[in-house]
Amino acid sequence: MNLAQRLSETELSARILRHAVPRMSELNIPVTPDNYAVWYEYFRGVNLDLKRAIDGLLSNKVSFTPEVNAGLHSNFIQEKSPEIIESVQVETQILINSLMSKLTAVTKGTAKFSLSLDVFHQDLSKSPDRQTLDRLIDSLAVEVVDVVKSNKEMEQSLNVMSQEVSSLKSEMENLSLVAMTDQLTSLHNRRAFDEEILSHIQSFRQKQTNSSLLLIDIDNFKTFNDLHGHLVGDKVLAYIAIALRQGVRGEDFVARYGGEEFVVLLPDTDHSGALVVAEQLRCRIAERKLTVGKDKKLSLGAITVSIGVATLCSDDDKESYFVRADEALYRAKSSGRNCIKG
């Protein structure tokens, strides 16, 4: 995509912004990155499946709850990430090809200039007359201008390419963030956890820094889904995610591992410290009675969790570290739930 096209795209984005944000405000939709991505695509008009889905929701006067917004993003935006990646790959290849072409042209130009200088040197060594000198100087001036012009063109091309590469880098960073995020809870997902736990193991082996792992499972979660439906179950998951995020330090790592299971990685935390954190999280979650629904009339009572605790050992790999936390979680659930074991 050239610079003129990018400017056109910027103007389009500005027009969409002026339409999307007021419409989202009218529908009481929070202007989060994910929500805005949905309505950006809607007003852009290219994603026809998304447009049909939203038009259907609007005609049926469906409320755009967090769950509805998340569903739209998951079904019509997130699943298109492979297409976006392919587009970025194509654009990157075009940039590389263009850059190589420019570099080849410059290399040929400087090689030609070098040969010309050799010829000039040989001619000068033959005691040339004034007419020959004039011709050599004129030729040299032309060669210098050509090289300078070539280099200026290369500099301009590199400046434009630098802007293009920065834009591509930003797109890939956004894709990476999406790939590492659980869309329902906005926590890190299992893929992100798998990378983080390897980082903890590497740090332990290199610097002997402590690391502890909490594996957390919502007690009787299936009951919430069976009695009240998946939307209520999703609210329970979101509540647990908020409680965990607010109950840990900034450097701690919280992720949704899958289903009703969450993980917390505690850097620089020994086993006794991890047990304290686990108990604090268990109490924080259990002490509040959760109510849901528009008028908050449906009480789910106290939500409780069971937690397994493990601390990294010298002979651990990723699997053994996680298995020990999983075994501790099994003991906690076997002991009546709403407790911690480690």
C-alpha positions as CSV (number, residue, x, y, z in Angstrom):
1,M,0.0,0.0,0.0
2,N,1.5,3.4,-1.0
3,L,1.5,6.6,0.9
4,A,-1.4,8.1,-1.0
5,Q,-3.5,5.0,-0.2
6,R,-2.6,5.2,3.5
7,L,-3.7,8.9,3.6
8,S,-7.0,7.8,1.9
9,E,-7.4,5.1,4.5
10,T,-6.8,7.6,7.3
11,E,-9.6,9.9,6.0
12,L,-11.9,6.9,5.8
13,S,-11.1,6.0,9.4
14,A,-11.9,9.5,10.5
15,R,-15.3,9.4,8.8
16,I,-16.1,6.0,10.4
17,L,-15.0,7.3,13.8
18,R,-17.5,10.2,13.5
19,H,-20.3,7.7,12.9
20,A,-19.3,4.7,15.1
21,V,-18.7,6.4,18.4
22,P,-22.1,8.3,18.6
23,R,-23.9,5.1,17.6
24,M,-22.1,3.1,20.2
25,S,-23.0,5.8,22.8
26,E,-26.6,5.7,21.7
27,L,-26.7,1.9,22.2
28,N,-24.8,2.1,25.6
29,I,-21.9,0.1,24.2
30,P,-18.5,0.8,25.9
31,V,-15.9,2.1,23.5
32,T,-13.3,-0.6,24.2
33,P,-10.8,-1.7,21.5
34,D,-12.7,-4.9,20.8
35,N,-16.1,-3.2,20.7
36,Y,-14.9,-0.4,18.4
37,A,-13.3,-2.9,16.1
38,V,-16.8,-4.5,15.6
39,W,-18.5,-1.1,14.8
40,Y,-15.6,0.1,12.7
41,E,-16.1,-3.0,10.5
42,Y,-19.9,-2.4,10.5
43,F,-19.6,1.2,9.2
44,R,-16.8,0.3,6.8
45,G,-19.4,-2.0,5.1
46,V,-16.9,-4.6,3.8
47,N,-17.7,-7.3,6.4
48,L,-21.2,-8.2,5.1
49,D,-21.8,-11.1,7.5
50,L,-21.1,-8.8,10.5
51,K,-23.4,-6.1,9.0
52,R,-26.2,-8.6,8.5
53,A,-25.8,-9.9,12.1
54,I,-25.9,-6.4,13.7
55,D,-28.8,-5.3,11.5
56,G,-30.7,-8.3,12.7
57,L,-29.9,-7.5,16.3
58,L,-31.0,-3.9,15.8
59,S,-34.3,-4.9,14.1
60,N,-35.1,-7.3,17.0
61,K,-34.1,-4.6,19.6
62,V,-31.6,-6.9,21.2
63,S,-29.5,-5.2,23.9
64,F,-25.8,-5.1,23.2
65,T,-24.6,-6.7,26.4
66,P,-20.9,-7.4,27.0
67,E,-21.7,-11.0,26.0
68,V,-23.3,-10.0,22.7
69,N,-20.4,-7.6,22.0
70,A,-17.9,-10.3,22.8
71,G,-19.8,-12.8,20.5
72,L,-19.7,-10.4,17.6
73,H,-16.0,-9.8,18.0
74,S,-15.2,-13.5,18.3
75,N,-17.4,-14.6,15.4
76,F,-16.8,-11.8,12.9
77,I,-13.5,-10.1,13.8
78,Q,-11.2,-12.5,15.7
79,E,-11.7,-15.4,13.3
80,K,-10.4,-13.2,10.4
81,S,-7.0,-12.9,12.0
82,P,-5.4,-15.5,9.6
83,E,-6.6,-13.3,6.6
84,I,-5.1,-10.2,8.2
85,I,-1.8,-12.1,8.8
86,E,-1.7,-13.2,5.2
87,S,-2.3,-9.6,4.1
88,V,0.5,-8.3,6.3
89,Q,2.8,-11.0,4.9
90,V,2.0,-10.0,1.3
91,E,2.6,-6.3,2.1
92,T,5.8,-7.1,3.9
93,Q,7.1,-9.1,0.9
94,I,6.2,-6.2,-1.5
95,L,8.2,-3.9,0.7
96,I,11.2,-6.3,0.8
97,N,11.1,-6.7,-3.0
98,S,11.0,-3.0,-3.5
99,L,13.8,-2.4,-1.1
100,M,16.0,-5.0,-2.7
101,S,15.3,-3.5,-6.1
102,K,16.4,-0.1,-4.9
103,L,19.5,-1.5,-3.3
104,T,20.4,-3.3,-6.5
105,A,20.0,-0.1,-8.5
106,V,22.2,1.8,-6.0
107,T,24.8,-0.9,-6.1
108,K,24.9,-0.9,-9.9
109,G,25.2,2.9,-9.8
110,T,28.1,3.0,-7.3
111,A,29.8,0.2,-9.2
112,K,29.5,2.2,-12.5
113,F,30.8,5.3,-10.7
114,S,33.8,3.3,-9.4
115,L,34.6,2.0,-12.9
116,S,34.4,5.6,-14.3
117,L,36.8,6.8,-11.6
118,D,39.3,4.1,-12.7
119,V,39.0,5.2,-16.3
120,F,39.4,8.9,-15.3
121,H,42.5,8.0,-13.3
122,Q,44.0,6.2,-16.2
123,D,43.3,9.0,-18.6
124,L,44.8,11.6,-16.2
125,S,48.0,9.5,-15.9
126,K,48.6,10.0,-19.6
127,S,49.3,13.8,-19.4
128,P,46.1,14.8,-21.2
129,D,45.6,18.1,-23.0
130,R,43.2,20.8,-21.9
131,Q,40.4,19.5,-24.1
132,T,40.7,16.1,-22.6
133,L,40.7,17.5,-19.1
134,D,37.6,19.5,-19.8
135,R,35.9,16.3,-21.1
136,L,37.0,14.3,-18.1
137,I,35.8,17.0,-15.6
138,D,32.4,17.3,-17.4
139,S,32.0,13.5,-17.3
140,L,33.0,13.4,-13.7
141,A,30.4,16.1,-12.8
142,V,27.7,14.1,-14.6
143,E,28.7,10.9,-12.8
144,V,28.6,12.6,-9.4
145,V,25.2,14.1,-10.0
146,D,23.9,10.7,-11.0
147,V,25.2,9.0,-7.8
148,V,23.9,11.9,-5.6
149,K,20.5,11.7,-7.3
150,S,20.4,7.9,-6.9
151,N,21.2,8.2,-3.2
152,K,18.6,10.8,-2.6
153,E,16.0,8.6,-4.3
154,M,17.1,5.8,-2.1
155,E,16.8,8.0,1.1
156,Q,13.3,9.0,0.1
157,S,12.3,5.4,-0.6
158,L,13.7,4.3,2.8
159,N,11.7,7.0,4.6
160,V,8.5,5.9,3.0
161,M,9.3,2.3,3.7
162,S,10.1,3.1,7.3
163,Q,6.5,4.4,7.7
164,E,5.1,1.4,6.1
165,V,7.1,-1.0,8.2
166,S,6.0,0.9,11.4
167,S,2.4,0.5,10.3
168,L,2.9,-3.2,9.6
169,K,4.6,-3.7,13.0
170,S,1.7,-2.1,14.7
171,E,-0.8,-4.4,13.0
172,M,1.3,-7.5,14.0
173,E,1.5,-6.3,17.6
174,N,-2.3,-5.9,17.7
175,L,-2.7,-9.4,16.2
176,S,-0.3,-10.8,18.8
177,L,-2.3,-9.2,21.6
178,V,-5.5,-10.7,20.3
179,A,-3.9,-14.1,20.0
180,M,-2.7,-13.9,23.6
181,T,-6.0,-12.7,25.2
182,D,-9.1,-14.5,26.4
183,Q,-12.0,-12.7,24.7
184,L,-14.6,-13.4,27.5
185,T,-12.5,-12.3,30.5
186,S,-9.8,-10.1,28.8
187,L,-7.2,-12.0,30.8
188,H,-4.3,-13.7,29.2
189,N,-5.2,-17.0,27.6
190,R,-3.6,-20.5,27.7
191,R,-1.2,-19.7,24.9
192,A,0.1,-16.7,26.7
193,F,0.4,-18.8,29.9
194,D,2.5,-21.5,28.1
195,E,5.0,-18.8,27.1
196,E,5.1,-17.1,30.5
197,I,5.7,-20.4,32.5
198,L,8.7,-21.2,30.2
199,S,10.0,-17.7,31.0
200,H,9.7,-18.4,34.7
201,I,11.5,-21.7,34.4
202,Q,14.3,-20.1,32.3
203,S,14.7,-17.3,34.9
204,F,14.8,-19.8,37.7
205,R,17.6,-21.8,36.0
206,Q,19.6,-18.7,35.2
207,K,19.1,-16.6,38.3
208,Q,17.6,-19.0,40.9
209,T,14.5,-16.7,41.3
210,N,11.5,-18.2,43.0
211,S,8.3,-18.9,41.1
212,S,5.0,-20.3,42.4
213,L,1.9,-21.4,40.5
214,L,-1.8,-21.3,41.6
215,L,-4.3,-23.5,39.7
216,I,-7.8,-22.3,40.4
217,D,-11.1,-24.1,39.7
218,I,-14.6,-22.7,40.2
219,D,-16.5,-25.0,42.5
220,N,-19.7,-26.6,41.0
221,F,-19.5,-24.4,37.9
222,K,-21.5,-26.9,35.8
223,T,-24.4,-26.2,38.2
224,F,-24.5,-22.5,37.2
225,N,-24.7,-23.4,33.5
226,D,-27.3,-26.2,34.0
227,L,-29.6,-24.1,36.2
228,H,-29.2,-20.6,34.7
229,G,-27.7,-21.0,31.3
230,H,-24.3,-20.1,29.7
231,L,-24.8,-16.4,29.9
232,V,-25.0,-16.6,33.7
233,G,-22.0,-18.9,33.6
234,D,-20.1,-16.3,31.6
235,K,-20.9,-13.7,34.2
236,V,-19.4,-16.0,36.9
237,L,-16.2,-16.4,34.8
238,A,-16.0,-12.6,34.4
239,Y,-16.5,-12.0,38.1
240,I,-13.7,-14.5,39.0
241,A,-11.4,-12.8,36.5
242,I,-12.0,-9.4,38.0
243,A,-11.4,-10.7,41.6
244,L,-8.2,-12.4,40.6
245,R,-6.9,-9.4,38.7
246,Q,-7.6,-7.1,41.6
247,G,-6.2,-9.5,44.2
248,V,-2.6,-9.8,42.8
249,R,0.4,-7.6,42.3
250,G,1.1,-5.8,39.1
251,E,4.0,-8.2,38.2
252,D,1.9,-11.3,38.8
253,F,0.5,-13.1,35.8
254,V,-3.2,-14.1,35.7
255,A,-4.7,-16.2,32.8
256,R,-7.8,-18.2,32.0
257,Y,-6.4,-21.7,31.4
258,G,-9.6,-23.0,29.9
259,G,-13.3,-23.7,30.9
260,E,-13.6,-22.7,34.6
261,E,-9.9,-23.0,35.4
262,F,-7.6,-20.1,36.0
263,V,-3.9,-19.9,36.6
264,V,-1.8,-17.3,38.5
265,L,2.0,-17.2,38.2
266,L,3.8,-15.5,41.2
267,P,7.3,-14.4,40.4
268,D,9.7,-14.0,43.4
269,T,7.3,-15.9,45.6
270,D,8.2,-18.9,47.7
271,H,5.8,-21.7,48.8
272,S,4.7,-20.1,52.1
273,G,4.1,-16.8,50.3
274,A,2.1,-18.5,47.6
275,L,-0.1,-20.2,50.2
276,V,-0.8,-16.8,51.7
277,V,-1.8,-15.3,48.3
278,A,-4.0,-18.3,47.5
279,E,-5.9,-18.0,50.8
280,Q,-6.4,-14.2,50.2
281,L,-7.8,-14.9,46.7
282,R,-10.1,-17.7,48.0
283,C,-11.5,-15.4,50.7
284,R,-11.9,-12.4,48.4
285,I,-14.0,-14.6,46.0
286,A,-16.1,-16.3,48.7
287,E,-16.9,-13.3,50.8
288,R,-19.2,-11.7,48.1
289,K,-22.6,-13.0,47.1
290,L,-23.1,-12.6,43.4
291,T,-26.3,-11.3,41.9
292,V,-27.1,-11.1,38.1
293,G,-29.8,-9.9,35.8
294,K,-31.0,-6.5,34.8
295,D,-32.4,-5.7,38.2
296,K,-29.9,-7.8,40.1
297,K,-32.7,-10.0,41.4
298,L,-31.1,-13.4,40.6
299,S,-28.8,-14.3,43.5
300,L,-26.2,-17.0,42.9
301,G,-25.1,-16.9,46.5
302,A,-21.4,-17.2,47.3
303,I,-19.1,-18.3,44.6
304,T,-16.2,-20.4,45.8
305,V,-13.0,-21.8,44.3
306,S,-10.5,-24.6,45.1
307,I,-6.8,-23.8,44.6
308,G,-3.8,-26.0,44.1
309,V,-0.4,-24.5,44.8
310,A,3.0,-25.6,43.5
311,T,6.5,-23.9,43.8
312,L,9.1,-24.4,41.1
313,C,11.8,-26.9,41.8
314,S,15.2,-27.4,40.2
315,D,14.3,-30.5,38.3
316,D,10.9,-29.2,37.0
317,D,10.0,-28.7,33.4
318,K,6.7,-27.1,32.3
319,E,4.7,-30.3,32.5
320,S,5.9,-31.4,35.9
321,Y,5.5,-27.9,37.4
322,F,1.9,-27.8,36.2
323,V,1.1,-31.4,37.2
324,R,2.1,-30.8,40.8
325,A,-0.3,-27.8,40.9
326,D,-3.0,-29.9,39.3
327,E,-2.5,-32.7,41.9
328,A,-2.8,-30.1,44.7
329,L,-6.0,-28.8,43.1
330,Y,-7.4,-32.4,43.0
331,R,-6.7,-32.7,46.8
332,A,-8.4,-29.4,47.5
333,K,-11.5,-30.5,45.6
334,S,-11.5,-33.9,47.2
335,S,-11.3,-32.2,50.6
336,G,-14.7,-30.6,50.2
337,R,-13.8,-27.6,47.9
338,N,-13.5,-24.0,48.9
339,C,-10.0,-24.6,50.2
340,I,-6.3,-24.6,49.2
341,K,-3.8,-27.4,49.1
342,G,-0.1,-27.3,48.2
